[in-house]
Amino acid sequence: MIPFHVAGRPATSSDFLTVRHPFDTSLVGETSQATAEQVEEAVAAAATAAGPAAALPAAERAGALDEISARIRRRGEEFAALITAENGKPLKWARAEVARAAGTFRWAAEEARRFSGELQRLDTDPAAAGRLALVRRMPRGPVLGIAPFNFPLNLVAHKVAPALAVGAPIIVKPAPATPLTALLLGEIMSRLDLPAGMFSVLPVPNERMAGLVADPRLPVVSFTGSGPVGARIRAAVPHKHVTLELGGNAAALIAGDWDDLDYAAQRIATFSNYQAGQSCVAVQRVFVHRARLGAFTPKLVAAVEALTVGDPRDEATDVGPVIDERAAERIEEWIAEAVTKGGRVLTGGTRRGTTVAPTVLTGVPADARVCAEEVFGPVLVLTPVDSDEAGLAAIDDSAFGLQAGVFTRRIDLAFEAHRRLHVGGVIVGDVPSFRADQMPYGGVKGSGSGREGVASAMADYTEPRVLVLTGVAL
Protein backbone atom coordinates (compact mmCIF):
# COMPACT_ATOMS: atom_id res chain seq x y z
CA MET A 1 0.00 0.00 0.00
CA ILE A 2 1.53 3.29 -1.13
CA PRO A 3 0.84 6.02 1.47
CA PHE A 4 -0.37 9.52 0.76
CA HIS A 5 0.81 12.51 2.78
CA VAL A 6 -1.10 14.45 5.43
CA ALA A 7 0.81 17.52 6.60
CA GLY A 8 4.03 15.93 5.36
CA ARG A 9 3.48 12.60 7.12
CA PRO A 10 2.61 9.28 5.44
CA ALA A 11 -0.96 8.06 5.95
CA THR A 12 -3.36 5.45 4.61
CA SER A 13 -7.03 4.58 4.87
CA SER A 14 -9.28 1.60 4.21
CA ASP A 15 -10.72 3.28 1.09
CA PHE A 16 -8.48 1.56 -1.42
CA LEU A 17 -7.59 3.02 -4.82
CA THR A 18 -6.13 0.68 -7.43
CA VAL A 19 -4.18 2.07 -10.39
CA ARG A 20 -3.97 0.04 -13.61
CA HIS A 21 -1.97 0.53 -16.78
CA PRO A 22 -4.02 2.21 -19.53
CA PHE A 23 -2.44 0.00 -22.22
CA ASP A 24 -3.16 -3.48 -20.84
CA THR A 25 -4.90 -2.89 -17.47
CA SER A 26 -2.02 -4.56 -15.61
CA LEU A 27 -1.68 -3.61 -11.94
CA VAL A 28 0.53 -0.59 -11.35
CA GLY A 29 0.01 -0.05 -7.64
CA GLU A 30 -2.45 0.51 -4.85
CA THR A 31 -2.95 3.48 -2.58
CA SER A 32 -5.93 4.74 -0.63
CA GLN A 33 -8.12 7.81 -0.52
CA ALA A 34 -8.02 10.30 2.30
CA THR A 35 -10.88 10.22 4.77
CA ALA A 36 -12.83 13.32 5.76
CA GLU A 37 -10.90 13.39 9.03
CA GLN A 38 -7.56 13.24 7.24
CA VAL A 39 -8.59 16.03 4.87
CA GLU A 40 -9.55 18.17 7.85
CA GLU A 41 -6.19 17.43 9.49
CA ALA A 42 -4.38 18.54 6.32
CA VAL A 43 -6.37 21.76 5.96
CA ALA A 44 -5.98 22.68 9.62
CA ALA A 45 -2.25 22.04 9.43
CA ALA A 46 -1.95 24.19 6.29
CA ALA A 47 -3.77 27.03 8.00
CA THR A 48 -1.50 26.76 11.04
CA ALA A 49 1.61 26.64 8.85
CA ALA A 50 0.70 29.76 6.86
CA GLY A 51 2.52 32.16 9.20
CA PRO A 52 5.75 30.15 9.63
CA ALA A 53 5.79 29.35 5.90
CA ALA A 54 5.53 33.00 4.90
CA ALA A 55 8.36 33.86 7.31
CA LEU A 56 10.78 31.30 5.85
CA PRO A 57 14.00 32.97 4.67
CA ALA A 58 14.54 32.95 0.92
CA ALA A 59 17.58 30.73 1.35
CA GLU A 60 15.50 28.01 3.00
CA ARG A 61 12.75 28.13 0.38
CA ALA A 62 15.23 28.14 -2.48
CA GLY A 63 17.32 25.40 -0.87
CA ALA A 64 14.28 23.13 -0.50
CA LEU A 65 13.34 23.70 -4.14
CA ASP A 66 16.88 22.98 -5.32
CA GLU A 67 16.89 19.77 -3.28
CA ILE A 68 13.58 18.62 -4.76
CA SER A 69 14.96 19.28 -8.24
CA ALA A 70 18.11 17.29 -7.52
CA ARG A 71 16.18 14.34 -6.07
CA ILE A 72 13.86 14.21 -9.07
CA ARG A 73 16.90 14.04 -11.35
CA ARG A 74 18.48 11.29 -9.27
CA ARG A 75 15.30 9.22 -9.39
CA GLY A 76 14.47 10.17 -12.95
CA GLU A 77 14.11 6.66 -14.36
CA GLU A 78 11.87 5.66 -11.46
CA PHE A 79 9.63 8.66 -12.08
CA ALA A 80 9.55 8.06 -15.84
CA ALA A 81 8.61 4.39 -15.47
CA LEU A 82 5.84 5.29 -13.03
CA ILE A 83 4.45 8.03 -15.30
CA THR A 84 4.36 5.60 -18.22
CA ALA A 85 2.72 2.93 -16.08
CA GLU A 86 -0.14 4.97 -14.68
CA ASN A 87 -0.57 7.52 -17.48
CA GLY A 88 0.29 5.45 -20.57
CA LYS A 89 2.50 8.04 -22.25
CA PRO A 90 5.51 6.61 -24.10
CA LEU A 91 8.66 6.30 -22.05
CA LYS A 92 10.52 8.88 -24.16
CA TRP A 93 7.87 11.50 -23.34
CA ALA A 94 7.75 10.46 -19.69
CA ARG A 95 11.49 11.11 -19.46
CA ALA A 96 10.97 14.51 -21.04
CA GLU A 97 8.32 15.30 -18.43
CA VAL A 98 10.66 14.33 -15.60
CA ALA A 99 13.38 16.60 -16.98
CA ARG A 100 10.90 19.47 -17.24
CA ALA A 101 9.68 18.95 -13.67
CA ALA A 102 13.24 19.03 -12.33
CA GLY A 103 13.70 22.26 -14.28
CA THR A 104 10.48 23.73 -12.92
CA PHE A 105 11.67 23.27 -9.33
CA ARG A 106 15.13 24.60 -10.20
CA TRP A 107 13.61 27.68 -11.82
CA ALA A 108 11.39 28.20 -8.77
CA ALA A 109 14.49 28.15 -6.58
CA GLU A 110 15.96 30.95 -8.67
CA GLU A 111 12.73 32.94 -8.54
CA ALA A 112 12.55 32.51 -4.75
CA ARG A 113 15.99 34.09 -4.43
CA ARG A 114 14.97 37.21 -6.39
CA PHE A 115 11.42 37.59 -5.05
CA SER A 116 12.24 40.92 -3.43
CA GLY A 117 9.63 43.57 -4.18
CA GLU A 118 9.78 47.04 -5.69
CA LEU A 119 10.82 50.45 -4.39
CA GLN A 120 8.78 53.50 -5.40
CA ARG A 121 9.67 57.13 -4.78
CA LEU A 122 6.59 58.96 -3.56
CA ASP A 123 8.08 62.46 -3.55
CA THR A 124 6.96 62.91 -7.14
CA ASP A 125 4.12 64.84 -5.48
CA PRO A 126 5.12 67.73 -3.17
CA ALA A 127 2.70 66.48 -0.50
CA ALA A 128 4.67 63.21 -0.26
CA ALA A 129 8.11 64.69 0.24
CA GLY A 130 10.38 62.36 2.20
CA ARG A 131 8.25 59.29 1.56
CA LEU A 132 9.33 56.00 0.02
CA ALA A 133 7.20 52.93 -0.66
CA LEU A 134 8.31 49.33 -0.61
CA VAL A 135 5.84 47.05 -2.41
CA ARG A 136 6.21 43.39 -1.57
CA ARG A 137 3.98 40.46 -2.48
CA MET A 138 2.72 38.35 0.42
CA PRO A 139 1.10 34.89 0.22
CA ARG A 140 -2.68 35.02 0.03
CA GLY A 141 -2.70 31.90 2.20
CA PRO A 142 -2.72 28.13 1.70
CA VAL A 143 -3.25 26.88 -1.86
CA LEU A 144 -5.45 24.05 -3.08
CA GLY A 145 -3.80 22.62 -6.21
CA ILE A 146 -5.97 20.30 -8.32
CA ALA A 147 -3.92 18.48 -10.96
CA PRO A 148 -4.89 16.56 -14.13
CA PHE A 149 -3.82 13.12 -15.34
CA ASN A 150 -1.96 14.08 -18.51
CA PHE A 151 1.22 15.43 -16.86
CA PRO A 152 1.11 13.79 -13.43
CA LEU A 153 4.50 15.16 -12.38
CA ASN A 154 5.16 18.45 -14.16
CA LEU A 155 1.68 19.91 -13.73
CA VAL A 156 1.86 19.04 -10.04
CA ALA A 157 5.26 20.73 -10.02
CA HIS A 158 3.68 23.86 -11.51
CA LYS A 159 1.41 24.08 -8.48
CA VAL A 160 3.84 23.03 -5.75
CA ALA A 161 7.00 24.87 -6.83
CA PRO A 162 5.50 28.40 -6.92
CA ALA A 163 3.79 27.78 -3.58
CA LEU A 164 7.05 26.80 -1.90
CA ALA A 165 8.83 29.70 -3.62
CA VAL A 166 6.51 32.31 -2.05
CA GLY A 167 6.11 30.53 1.28
CA ALA A 168 2.52 29.30 0.90
CA PRO A 169 1.38 25.90 2.21
CA ILE A 170 -0.22 23.74 -0.46
CA ILE A 171 -2.60 20.80 -0.56
CA VAL A 172 -2.28 18.81 -3.79
CA LYS A 173 -5.18 16.78 -5.10
CA PRO A 174 -3.85 14.50 -7.88
CA ALA A 175 -6.06 13.06 -10.60
CA PRO A 176 -7.77 9.79 -9.57
CA ALA A 177 -6.25 7.99 -12.58
CA THR A 178 -2.67 9.05 -11.80
CA PRO A 179 -2.08 9.59 -8.08
CA LEU A 180 1.12 7.57 -7.69
CA THR A 181 3.53 10.00 -9.34
CA ALA A 182 2.35 12.80 -7.06
CA LEU A 183 2.74 10.48 -4.07
CA LEU A 184 6.34 9.77 -5.07
CA LEU A 185 6.95 13.51 -5.22
CA GLY A 186 5.34 13.75 -1.78
CA GLU A 187 7.75 11.15 -0.49
CA ILE A 188 10.68 13.29 -1.68
CA MET A 189 9.21 16.40 -0.08
CA SER A 190 8.57 14.59 3.20
CA ARG A 191 12.33 14.20 3.65
CA LEU A 192 12.88 17.95 3.68
CA ASP A 193 12.98 20.21 6.71
CA LEU A 194 9.79 22.14 5.92
CA PRO A 195 7.29 23.53 8.45
CA ALA A 196 4.70 21.00 9.55
CA GLY A 197 1.66 21.43 7.34
CA MET A 198 3.61 22.99 4.47
CA PHE A 199 2.31 20.36 2.07
CA SER A 200 -0.14 17.49 1.79
CA VAL A 201 -0.82 15.17 -1.14
CA LEU A 202 -4.34 13.82 -0.84
CA PRO A 203 -6.09 11.41 -3.21
CA VAL A 204 -9.70 12.53 -2.80
CA PRO A 205 -12.64 11.29 -4.92
CA ASN A 206 -13.93 13.98 -7.27
CA GLU A 207 -17.40 13.75 -5.75
CA ARG A 208 -15.99 14.79 -2.36
CA MET A 209 -14.12 17.85 -3.62
CA ALA A 210 -16.85 20.47 -3.23
CA GLY A 211 -16.23 20.91 0.49
CA LEU A 212 -12.47 21.16 0.04
CA VAL A 213 -12.84 23.75 -2.72
CA ALA A 214 -15.21 25.80 -0.56
CA ASP A 215 -13.10 25.66 2.62
CA PRO A 216 -12.34 29.29 3.60
CA ARG A 217 -8.94 28.29 4.99
CA LEU A 218 -7.77 27.69 1.39
CA PRO A 219 -8.10 31.14 -0.23
CA VAL A 220 -6.36 30.14 -3.47
CA VAL A 221 -7.57 27.40 -5.83
CA SER A 222 -5.38 26.43 -8.77
CA PHE A 223 -7.15 24.01 -11.11
CA THR A 224 -6.01 22.35 -14.32
CA GLY A 225 -8.59 20.20 -16.06
CA SER A 226 -11.85 20.20 -17.96
CA GLY A 227 -13.84 23.32 -18.75
CA PRO A 228 -17.12 22.27 -17.12
CA VAL A 229 -15.41 21.41 -13.84
CA GLY A 230 -13.44 24.65 -13.89
CA ALA A 231 -16.62 26.63 -14.49
CA ARG A 232 -18.28 24.96 -11.51
CA ILE A 233 -15.31 25.78 -9.30
CA ARG A 234 -15.31 29.43 -10.35
CA ALA A 235 -19.05 29.73 -9.75
CA ALA A 236 -18.84 28.00 -6.37
CA VAL A 237 -16.13 30.25 -4.87
CA PRO A 238 -16.33 33.71 -6.48
CA HIS A 239 -14.74 35.24 -3.38
CA LYS A 240 -11.54 33.18 -3.75
CA HIS A 241 -8.56 33.71 -6.02
CA VAL A 242 -9.09 31.01 -8.64
CA THR A 243 -6.72 30.19 -11.49
CA LEU A 244 -8.01 27.90 -14.23
CA GLU A 245 -6.18 26.15 -17.05
CA LEU A 246 -9.00 24.55 -19.01
CA GLY A 247 -7.48 23.37 -22.26
CA GLY A 248 -8.15 24.30 -25.84
CA ASN A 249 -8.24 23.13 -29.45
CA ALA A 250 -4.86 24.38 -30.58
CA ALA A 251 -4.44 25.47 -34.18
CA ALA A 252 -1.49 25.92 -36.53
CA LEU A 253 -1.34 27.97 -39.73
CA ILE A 254 0.95 27.12 -42.65
CA ALA A 255 1.28 30.57 -44.17
CA GLY A 256 1.73 31.21 -47.85
CA ASP A 257 5.40 32.14 -47.47
CA TRP A 258 6.41 29.03 -45.52
CA ASP A 259 8.55 26.74 -47.69
CA ASP A 260 10.05 24.21 -45.25
CA LEU A 261 7.07 21.87 -45.46
CA ASP A 262 9.01 18.82 -44.29
CA TYR A 263 9.79 20.54 -40.99
CA ALA A 264 6.21 21.72 -40.52
CA ALA A 265 4.81 18.28 -41.33
CA GLN A 266 7.17 16.58 -38.89
CA ARG A 267 6.47 19.01 -36.08
CA ILE A 268 2.71 18.88 -36.55
CA ALA A 269 2.64 15.08 -36.81
CA THR A 270 4.73 14.74 -33.66
CA PHE A 271 2.89 17.26 -31.55
CA SER A 272 -0.59 16.24 -32.56
CA ASN A 273 0.18 12.79 -31.16
CA TYR A 274 3.00 13.11 -28.61
CA GLN A 275 0.86 12.32 -25.55
CA ALA A 276 -1.71 10.46 -27.66
CA GLY A 277 -3.06 13.96 -28.18
CA GLN A 278 -3.73 14.36 -24.46
CA SER A 279 -2.15 17.77 -24.11
CA CYS A 280 -3.96 21.09 -23.87
CA VAL A 281 -1.78 22.42 -26.70
CA ALA A 282 -1.63 19.30 -28.88
CA VAL A 283 -2.14 20.32 -32.51
CA GLN A 284 -5.79 19.76 -33.38
CA ARG A 285 -6.64 22.17 -36.20
CA VAL A 286 -4.27 22.82 -39.11
CA PHE A 287 -5.02 25.59 -41.60
CA VAL A 288 -2.95 25.55 -44.79
CA HIS A 289 -2.68 28.29 -47.40
CA ARG A 290 -3.96 26.82 -50.67
CA ALA A 291 -0.66 27.62 -52.31
CA ARG A 292 0.99 25.07 -49.99
CA LEU A 293 -1.83 22.54 -49.61
CA GLY A 294 -0.98 20.18 -52.48
CA ALA A 295 2.63 19.77 -51.43
CA PHE A 296 2.01 19.79 -47.69
CA THR A 297 -0.82 17.26 -47.36
CA PRO A 298 1.10 14.11 -48.46
CA LYS A 299 4.07 15.13 -46.33
CA LEU A 300 1.86 15.46 -43.26
CA VAL A 301 0.11 12.13 -43.86
CA ALA A 302 3.45 10.39 -44.37
CA ALA A 303 4.86 11.91 -41.18
CA VAL A 304 1.84 10.77 -39.18
CA GLU A 305 1.97 7.26 -40.65
CA ALA A 306 5.68 7.02 -39.76
CA LEU A 307 4.92 7.29 -36.04
CA THR A 308 5.28 4.05 -34.10
CA VAL A 309 2.11 3.14 -32.21
CA GLY A 310 2.12 0.56 -29.44
CA ASP A 311 3.13 -0.33 -25.91
CA PRO A 312 4.37 2.86 -24.22
CA ARG A 313 6.96 0.86 -22.30
CA ASP A 314 8.74 0.12 -25.60
CA GLU A 315 11.57 2.59 -26.22
CA ALA A 316 10.57 2.83 -29.90
CA THR A 317 6.94 3.82 -29.27
CA ASP A 318 5.90 7.32 -30.26
CA VAL A 319 2.15 7.06 -29.58
CA GLY A 320 0.60 5.04 -26.77
CA PRO A 321 -2.93 4.66 -25.41
CA VAL A 322 -5.30 7.31 -24.13
CA ILE A 323 -6.10 7.25 -20.44
CA ASP A 324 -8.96 4.73 -20.53
CA GLU A 325 -11.38 2.97 -22.85
CA ARG A 326 -14.15 5.46 -22.22
CA ALA A 327 -11.93 8.23 -23.58
CA ALA A 328 -10.98 6.09 -26.58
CA GLU A 329 -14.63 5.36 -27.35
CA ARG A 330 -15.48 9.07 -27.19
CA ILE A 331 -12.68 9.94 -29.61
CA GLU A 332 -13.84 7.20 -31.98
CA GLU A 333 -17.39 8.64 -31.84
CA TRP A 334 -16.13 12.14 -32.66
CA ILE A 335 -14.22 10.84 -35.68
CA ALA A 336 -17.32 9.01 -36.89
CA GLU A 337 -19.40 12.17 -36.43
CA ALA A 338 -16.88 14.17 -38.50
CA VAL A 339 -17.14 11.63 -41.32
CA THR A 340 -20.93 11.69 -41.13
CA LYS A 341 -20.79 15.48 -41.53
CA GLY A 342 -18.75 15.16 -44.72
CA GLY A 343 -15.21 14.71 -43.43
CA ARG A 344 -12.72 12.35 -45.03
CA VAL A 345 -10.13 10.21 -43.21
CA LEU A 346 -6.69 10.59 -44.80
CA THR A 347 -5.08 8.18 -42.35
CA GLY A 348 -6.00 6.48 -39.07
CA GLY A 349 -9.55 6.63 -37.78
CA THR A 350 -9.45 3.25 -36.05
CA ARG A 351 -9.32 2.12 -32.44
CA ARG A 352 -8.04 -0.93 -30.64
CA GLY A 353 -8.88 -0.96 -26.95
CA THR A 354 -7.46 2.23 -25.47
CA THR A 355 -5.24 2.94 -28.47
CA VAL A 356 -6.56 5.27 -31.16
CA ALA A 357 -4.59 5.34 -34.41
CA PRO A 358 -3.13 8.77 -35.21
CA THR A 359 -5.77 10.32 -37.42
CA VAL A 360 -5.80 13.03 -40.05
CA LEU A 361 -9.17 14.32 -41.25
CA THR A 362 -10.04 16.81 -43.96
CA GLY A 363 -13.24 18.39 -45.25
CA VAL A 364 -14.67 18.60 -41.73
CA PRO A 365 -17.17 21.42 -41.04
CA ALA A 366 -16.27 23.84 -38.27
CA ASP A 367 -19.23 22.80 -36.10
CA ALA A 368 -18.09 19.16 -35.79
CA ARG A 369 -16.81 18.33 -32.32
CA VAL A 370 -13.31 17.49 -33.61
CA CYS A 371 -13.08 21.16 -34.65
CA ALA A 372 -15.23 22.98 -32.12
CA GLU A 373 -14.24 21.18 -28.91
CA GLU A 374 -11.08 19.72 -27.40
CA VAL A 375 -10.50 16.22 -28.78
CA PHE A 376 -7.80 15.31 -26.24
CA GLY A 377 -6.80 12.48 -28.54
CA PRO A 378 -4.51 11.79 -31.53
CA VAL A 379 -6.69 13.55 -34.11
CA LEU A 380 -6.00 16.54 -36.31
CA VAL A 381 -8.15 18.28 -38.90
CA LEU A 382 -6.58 19.71 -42.05
CA THR A 383 -8.38 22.67 -43.66
CA PRO A 384 -7.33 24.84 -46.63
CA VAL A 385 -7.58 28.64 -46.43
CA ASP A 386 -7.43 31.15 -49.26
CA SER A 387 -5.14 33.61 -47.51
CA ASP A 388 -3.09 34.15 -44.38
CA GLU A 389 -5.76 36.60 -43.23
CA ALA A 390 -8.39 33.88 -43.56
CA GLY A 391 -6.13 31.50 -41.64
CA LEU A 392 -5.85 33.86 -38.68
CA ALA A 393 -9.60 34.36 -38.70
CA ALA A 394 -10.14 30.60 -38.72
CA ILE A 395 -7.78 30.10 -35.78
CA ASP A 396 -9.66 32.73 -33.81
CA ASP A 397 -13.06 31.23 -34.64
CA SER A 398 -13.03 29.12 -31.49
CA ALA A 399 -14.49 29.09 -28.01
CA PHE A 400 -10.95 28.43 -26.75
CA GLY A 401 -7.81 30.56 -26.72
CA LEU A 402 -4.77 28.83 -25.27
CA GLN A 403 -1.94 28.88 -27.83
CA ALA A 404 -1.57 29.04 -31.61
CA GLY A 405 1.27 28.26 -34.00
CA VAL A 406 2.03 30.27 -37.15
CA PHE A 407 4.56 28.90 -39.63
CA THR A 408 5.85 32.06 -41.28
CA ARG A 409 9.07 34.01 -41.76
CA ARG A 410 7.24 37.29 -42.26
CA ILE A 411 7.80 39.51 -39.25
CA ASP A 412 4.73 41.58 -40.11
CA LEU A 413 2.53 38.47 -40.11
CA ALA A 414 4.05 37.32 -36.82
CA PHE A 415 3.18 40.62 -35.14
CA GLU A 416 -0.25 40.69 -36.75
CA ALA A 417 -0.96 37.23 -35.37
CA HIS A 418 0.23 38.30 -31.93
CA ARG A 419 -2.04 41.34 -32.03
CA ARG A 420 -5.12 39.71 -33.50
CA LEU A 421 -5.33 36.22 -32.07
CA HIS A 422 -7.24 35.95 -28.79
CA VAL A 423 -4.94 33.38 -27.23
CA GLY A 424 -2.49 33.22 -24.36
CA GLY A 425 0.50 32.64 -26.62
CA VAL A 426 1.51 32.71 -30.30
CA ILE A 427 4.39 30.47 -31.37
CA VAL A 428 5.99 31.64 -34.62
CA GLY A 429 7.78 29.13 -36.83
CA ASP A 430 6.56 26.14 -34.82
CA VAL A 431 3.58 24.29 -33.40
CA PRO A 432 1.38 25.72 -30.62
CA SER A 433 2.60 22.90 -28.38
CA PHE A 434 5.85 24.65 -27.44
CA ARG A 435 6.08 25.62 -23.81
CA ALA A 436 9.02 26.77 -21.72
CA ASP A 437 8.22 26.23 -18.05
CA GLN A 438 9.26 29.73 -16.98
CA MET A 439 7.09 31.60 -19.48
CA PRO A 440 3.52 32.76 -18.68
CA TYR A 441 1.24 29.93 -19.80
CA GLY A 442 -2.52 30.04 -19.91
CA GLY A 443 -5.38 31.23 -22.03
CA VAL A 444 -8.47 33.33 -22.57
CA LYS A 445 -12.08 32.60 -23.47
CA GLY A 446 -12.88 28.97 -22.62
CA SER A 447 -9.24 28.18 -21.93
CA GLY A 448 -9.33 29.68 -18.46
CA SER A 449 -7.87 32.52 -16.45
CA GLY A 450 -4.61 33.23 -14.67
CA ARG A 451 -1.20 31.99 -15.77
CA GLU A 452 1.15 29.16 -14.96
CA GLY A 453 4.89 29.54 -15.40
CA VAL A 454 6.74 29.89 -12.13
CA ALA A 455 6.91 33.68 -11.74
CA SER A 456 3.36 34.11 -13.05
CA ALA A 457 1.98 31.54 -10.61
CA MET A 458 3.92 33.17 -7.77
CA ALA A 459 2.10 36.41 -8.59
CA ASP A 460 -1.24 34.55 -8.60
CA TYR A 461 -0.50 33.02 -5.20
CA THR A 462 0.35 36.37 -3.64
CA GLU A 463 -1.03 39.90 -3.28
CA PRO A 464 0.81 43.24 -3.02
CA ARG A 465 1.35 44.85 0.35
CA VAL A 466 2.73 48.38 0.63
CA LEU A 467 5.13 49.69 3.28
CA VAL A 468 5.47 53.51 3.31
CA LEU A 469 8.49 55.04 5.04
CA THR A 470 8.17 58.64 6.18
CA GLY A 471 10.90 61.21 6.74
CA VAL A 472 13.38 59.60 4.39
CA ALA A 473 16.05 61.82 2.87
CA LEU A 474 15.83 60.85 -0.78
Buried (B, 14 or more C-beta within 10 A) or exposed (E): EBBBBBBBBEBBBEEEBEBBBBBEEEEBBEBBBBBEEBBBBBBBBBBBBBEBBBEBEBEBBBBBBBBBBBBBBEBBEEBBBBBBBBBBBBBBBBBBBBBBBBBBBBBBBBBBBEBEBEEEEBEEEEEBEEBBBBEEBBBBBBBBBBBBBBBBBBBBBBBBBBBBBBBBBBBBBBBBBBBBBBBBBBBBBBEBEBBEBBBBBBBBEEEBBEEBBEBEBBBBBBBBBBBEBBBBBBEEBEEBBBBBBBBBBBBBBBBBBBEEBBBBBBBBBBBBBBBBBBBBBBBBBBBBBEBBBEEBBEBBBBBBBEBEBBBBBBEEBBBBBBBBBEBBBBBBEBBEBBBEBEBEBBBBBEBEBBBBBBBBBBBBBEEBBBBBBBBBBBBBBBBBBEEBEBBBBBBBEBEBBBBBBBBBEBEEBBEBBBEBBBBBBBBBBBBBBBBEBBBBBBBBBBBBBBBBBBBBBBBBBBBEEEEEEEEEEE
